[in-house]
Amino acid sequence: MSATDYDAWLRLFANRNELAEEYARMLRHNGTSWPGWKDVNAAILRRWSLAGLKYIKTRAWKIATQDL
């Protein structure tokens, strides 16, 4: 996917909490070594800032690990 594709994909989520749910699903499915994380995180930075990225990642990790 291109940067534009990731930006368009992010627009599907109304807010950071919705994206955190999807990010958690992706963590469970892809693991941490998936090469796409760099592009996903860059798109999040473009839309929400560093604080937004930190919020999404922190919430996603909590969601992804709550059932383990």
N, C-alpha and C positions, 0 to 999 in steps of 0.2 A: 504494500500500500504506500502511496505517496503521502507527503505531509498534508496536502490538500484533502486527501481521502480521510486521514485521521481527524482533521479539523471538522469535516462534514459529519463524521461518525460521532464526534463529541457533541455536536448540536442536537443529536437525538435525545440527549439527557437534559432534563429541565434544570437540574441543580447538582451540586457536588455529592449529595447523599445518594441520588440515583446512580451517578457514575461510580461511586464507591462500591455499590452493590455489584455492578458489572465488573469492576476491577477485581473484586474478591472472587467472582466466578472465574475470571481469567487466571488469577493466581492459582486457584485449585486445578484448573484444566491445563495450563501451560507451564506452571512452575516458575521459579525465579530466573532460570537461565534462558528463557525465550528471548530471542534477539529483537523482537518487536517492542519490548519495554521502553527502549530508548526513544523510539518515535512516539509511542503513546504518551510518555512523560513530557516530551517536548511539546506535544499538542496541548496537553493540560496546562503547561506553563504559558503558552500563548493565549489560552482562554481565561485562566484564573489567576495566574501568578505563582510564585514560589510558596506562599502561604496556602494557596488552594491545593497545590500538589501535595504538600505535607499533610493537609487535612484529609484529602482523599486517600492517600496511601495509609495513613494511620487508621482511618476508619475501615478501609478494605482489609487490612491485616487482622483487625479485631473480628470482622465478619468471617473472614476465611478460616480463622483458627478456632472459632467458637464451638464448632461441632466436632472438633478433633479430640 
